[in-house]
Amino acid sequence: MAAISNAFVKYFVPRHFRFEALVALRHLSTGGGQTILTVSAVATGVIIVVFITSLIFGLQDMLTEILTDAIPHLTITVEEPEPRTLQQVSGGIEGPASSRIEQQAPKLKFIDNWPQVVETVRSLPNVRAVSAAVSGQVFASKGANTIGVSLIGADPDKQDVISPVTPNLLGGRYLGLASDEIVIDAQLAQDMNVSTGERVRISSGTGASDSFTIAGIYSRGQGPGGAAYVTLRTGQSLLGYGTSVNVVNVKLIDIYNADTVADSIMALLPYEAKSWTREFPEFLTSLQAQSASAYLIAVFSLVASGFAIAAVLIVSVLQKSKQIGILKSMGARGRQVMIIFLLEGFGVAIVGSTLGAILGSLIVYLIGLIERPATTAGQDPERLFPVRFLPLYIGLSMMAAILSTVIASVLPARRAANMNPVDVMR
């Protein structure tokens, strides 16, 4: 062990610190259980930080995916006009008039220049996918059984990125959908007692009606039934939009920057862009609160381990008081003694934080392998603990542990440096 310490000091430590480094290594190597206890305190702090941050941010990812994976991050629609009184209307009647505002009846909102809108939005930064679509309420019927359902008509290849259907299929297919085919939710299939390959009739409020073959059945496992999907051209015919659409859906790379992209779109186009963060502000607030909780827990864990390290190092100084007295009587200066104990703390920090990062990452990996049965038949099993491996936070926890350990070493190092060798030898 002495030979290894001498070789390490000779090749990796500057010349003017070699004496202090050699003594620090000897103290640590002969410390036995005390050295193990100190290293364990540092490692435990890092393990707690790695585990807590991985679990909390993994939970955030899961909740965010549940909410935003099945919906577009931005929806572009024709802006709803604000109702106005007769006096506010340009060219309106003069004289007394009712000031009561009547809400207009809903009207079809056409986006006629949607190819231009799609190209403009696709050129913006942070945009991952864009899909023009039509959506509306229709009636699905099988025999005498008629049920209202939301219908979405879109290009399957593009829509499958916006609101993934293929990963949630229980049977059949969505990609390559033909004009006379439809994909429905499992709840609707159960209510109508139909399966893939059978035919259902879809009727809209415009009077259009047609029969479709069920090409696929999907389930996202999120409460009530979802929408039915057809091709864009079929949806336009059923809902009476001609060659126009009523919504352009957008999927982003950084979903938390949705407001900025929405503002950019409204500055470029005469349409309204709604972001998911503005539609669900309570959810965004809860995610921010979870992040703050993770940071607080990490800080308090490191502070607690820092106090434990300081206590152990102070006991180490007291136990090594005779060795300190001998060193000082042999000519060692107070500054050198202080550096010795600071180097001890630094060595403990390096070893402890490295072990903590390795063990913490291993724990995160192992618990991430634990699965529970899928909530919906036909789908893959789900992870029991939604952990997330975060190399950045692991590195930051190591740096914070090293810093807190070195700071915790200052007090015992100063105590050792101020020891009077005469008092110690007595």
N, C-alpha and C positions, 0 to 999 in steps of 0.2 A: 504493500500500500504506500509505503514511504517513497519507493522508487517511482511509482506512478505519479505521486504528488510532486516530486522533484522535476520529473519530465514535463508535467503540465505547466508548472510555474516557469520553467526554463524557456519553453517555446511559445507560451500564450500570454504571459504577464510581462508588462514593461519592467525594465531593470530596476527602477527606483521604487517599485511596489513589490518586489519579489519576496523580501523578508516578511512583510505583513501578510501576503497571500499564502506563503508557506505555513506560517503559524496558524492562520485561519483554517486552512485545509486540515492541519493536524488536529485542531480543536474539534472540527466537525467529524472527522473520521474516528476520533476517540470518544465522541460524545455519547455513543450508544443509543439508549432509549430516549435520551433528551433530544438528540438530533432527529430521530425518527418522529418524535412528538411534534417538533417544530415544523418539519417538512409536511407532516400530516395535516397540521392546521392550515398551512397555505394551500395544499392540495384540496382540502375539503371546501375551502372558500371558492376556489375556481370551479370545482365540480358543481356546487350549488348554483353558481352564476350560469354555467353552461347549461345545466339541466332546466333551470327556471326559464331562461330566455328562449331555449329551444321549444319548451312546452307552450309558453304563452304565445310566441310568434307563430308556432305551428297551429295553435288554436285559432289565431287570427286568420291565417291562411284558409283554414277549413271553413270558418264562418263567412269569410269574404267570398270564397268559391260557391258556397251554398246560395248566397244572395245574388252574386253578380255573374256566375258562370252561365246561368240560363237566361240572362237578360242582356240587352245591349248596354254598353257603358254610356252611349249617347244616342238620343233619338232626335232626328231632324224632321220637323213637321211644319205645316202652314200655321202661322200664329193665329191664335183665337182672337178675333176683334173684340175690343172692349165695348160694351153697350153704352150708348150716349143718348142724352135727352134731345128733343127736337131743336132746342136753342143751340145745341152744340153742332148740329148737322149743317154743313155748308149749304147755303141756299134754302134752308128750312123756312117754315112758315113764320110770319111775324105775329105779334100779339100774344095773348094768353095761351098757354099750352100746358099740358100735364107734365110734371117733372118726374113722374114715376118711370123707372127704368125697367123695361121688359127684356128678359134674356131671350136671345134669338134661338130659334129651333136649330138643332144640330144639322150641319150640312156636310156634304162630301168635300173634303179638302184635297185638291189635286196638286201634285208636284209634277208639272208637265216637263220641265227641263231636267229630270232626274239624272240622265247620263252626265250632264255637265256638273251637277251637284256631286255625284259620285267621284268624278275625276278631280274636282277641286278638293274635296275632303281627303281623298287618298293621297294627295301630294303634301298634306300637312305632316309635321313631325309628330311622333308618338302614336300614329294611327296604324293599327295592325290589320284591320279588315273593314270593308264597307259593303253593305248589301241593301239594295232598293227592294221594297216590299209593299204589299197591300195587306191590310188587316181589317177585319170586321166580324160581325156576328152573323152566323148562319144557323140553319137547322139541319141536323143529321137524322135520317130516319131509316129504319129497317122494319118493314111491315107496318104495323100500327104504332110502333115505338118511335117517338120523335123527341129529340133532345137538342137544346140550344148549345152551341159550341163556338169558340173563337176560331176563326180561320185565318191562316197566314199563307200568303202566296209569295214565294221567293225562289231564287235560284238555289237549289239544294246545296251545291258546292260552297257557295258564299254564306248561306244562312247557317250551315252546319258549323261554321266558325263563330258566328254571332251567338246563336243559341244551340249548342251541341245537341243533336238528336241521335246520331250514330252511336256514341258511347253509351247511350241509355236505352238502346233497342233491346227489347225482350224477344223479338223475332222479326224476320223480314229485313228490309233495307230502306234507306232514305236516299242515299246518293244514287243518281241515275234514275230518279223518279220520272215516270212518263206522264203525259198530259191527262190521262184518264185514271191515274193512281193517286192514293192519299195515304198519309201516315197519321195515325190517331194515337191518343193517349190510352194507357191501360185502363183507366177508370171509365172512359167512354166505351171502350171495347167490352168491359164487364157490364156496364149499364145496358148496352144494346145486345149483349150476348153474341158477339161476332169475333172472328179471328182472321188472321192473314189469309188472303185469297178470296174472301167473301166480298160482296158488293154492298155499298150503302149509297143512299141518295142524299145529296146536299142541295138545299134550297136556300136562296138568299132573299133579302127584302126587296130586291129589284125585280123579283119574279123569275130570275134565272134558276134553272134546276138541271142537275145532271147526275148520272150514276157513276160511282168510282169504285175501283178495286182497291182493297186494303193491302198496301204493299208492305207496311210495317207497323208494329205496335211498340211504343216506348213508354218508359216511366222514369221520372226524375225523383220519385219518392218524396215529394214535397206537397203534401196536403191534397187539395182538390184537383180535379182533372186539368190537364194542360190544353194547349191548342192543337188543332189539326193542321197539317201542312200539305200544301199542293204546290205545283209549279207557279212561277210568276204569271205566265200568260193565262193559266187556268184561273188563278185568283182574280186577275183583272177582269176576266169575262164574267165570273160569278158575281163580283161585287160592283160591277158597272163602272170601272175606272178607265175603260178603253185601253190606251197605251200609257196612261199615267200611273203614278203610285201615290200613296198617302203618307209614307214614312220612309226615311233612310236611316238604317241602323248602323252604328259604328262600334267597333271593338278596339280598345286601346292597349298599348304595351304597358304603360304605367297608369293603372286605373285610378290612382289618387291624384292625378293631374288632369282629371276630367273637366274641371271648371275652366281651366285655361284653354283647353281645346274648344270647349263650347263657346267661349267668348270670341275666339279667333274665327270660328265658323259664322257666328252671327255678324261679325264685322265684315265678312266677305260675301255672305249670301243673305237674301231677304227672307230668311226663314228662322224659325225658333229652334234652338238646340238645347235640349234638356239633358243634364248630366245626372248620373246615378247618385253622386254625392249631394246634389241639391234636392233630389227626390227622396233620399233617405238620410237626412242629417243626423237623426238619432243614432243610427247604426255607425256612422263615421265618428260620432262623439264617443261611443262605447269602445271602438277600436283604439282611439287615442288614449282613453283611460286605461285600457289594458297595457298599452305600451309604457305609459307612465308608471304603472304598477311594476312592470318587469324591471325598469330602471331602478326604482326605489329598492326593490328586493335585492337587486345585484349590489347596489351601493351599501346597504346595511349588512349584507353578507360579508363583503370585503372589509368593512369597518370592524365587524365582530371578529373576523379572523385576524385583523391587525392588532387588536387588543390582546388576543390570545398569544400571538407571536411576541409582542412586547413583554408580556408577563413571563413567558418561557425564557426569553433572552436575559431578562433581569435576574432570574434565578440562576441562569448560566454564569452571569458575571459574578454573582455572590459565591457560587461554587468554585469558580476559577480565580478567586481573589488571591490565593497564594501564588499561582502561576503568574498573575499580573504583577504582584509584588516582586517576584524574582526577575521578571522581564525588565521592570523599571530599575531595579537595583543593578542590572547588568548594563544599563545605559539606554534602554528603550525610552523614547520620549512619549509624552502624553498624546501627541498627534498620531504617532505610530500605533499606540494601543487603540485609539479611537478608530483608525482605519481598519485594524484587525477585526474588530467587532462589526463594523459596517460591511466589510467583505464577507464575514460570516452570514450576516443577514441577507446579503445579495446572493450568496451561494445557496442559502436555504430557499430564497425566492425563485431562483432559476429552476432548481430541482423540483420544488413543490408545485410551481405553476405548470411545468411541463408534465409532471405526473397527473396533476388535476385535469389538464386539457385532454390528455390521452384517455384517462378513465372516464371523464365526463362525456367525451365523444363516443366512447364504447357503450356507455349506458344509454345514451340517446339512440345509438344505432340499434341496440338490442331491443329496447322497448318499442322502437318503430317497427320491428318485425312482428309484434304481437297483433293478431287480426281477430276480428269478430265476424260472425256470419252477416251476410248482406241483409239489409232490411227488406229488399225486394227480390223475389225469386228470379233467377236467371242472371243476376248481376254478380260481379266479382266481390269477394270478401273485402271489408273495409278495415282500416287500421284502428285499433282500439285507442292508441294514444297518438294524436295528430302532431307529432314532433316535427321540427324543421331544423336541419343542420345548417348552422350559421358560422362559417369560417371567420368572418369579420368580427363577430362578437366573441368568438373563442380567443382570437388574437388580442382583442381589447381587454378581455378578462385577465389574460396572462400579464399584459402590461400593467393593468391596474393592481394586480396581486403583487407584482414585483415592486411597484412604486410604494404601495402601502406597507410592504414588508421592510423595505429600506427605511421608510419614515419611522416605522415602529422600532427599528434598530438604533435610531439616533439617541434615544434616552439611555438605554443601557451602555451604548458606546461612550457617551459623555461621562457616565458614572464610572466606567472603567478607566477612562483617561484621567479623571480627577482623583483617583485613589492615591493615597500617600503610602509609598512602599514601607516606610518605617512603621506606620500604624498596622499595615497588613502583616509584617513579619513578627510583630509583637503577638 
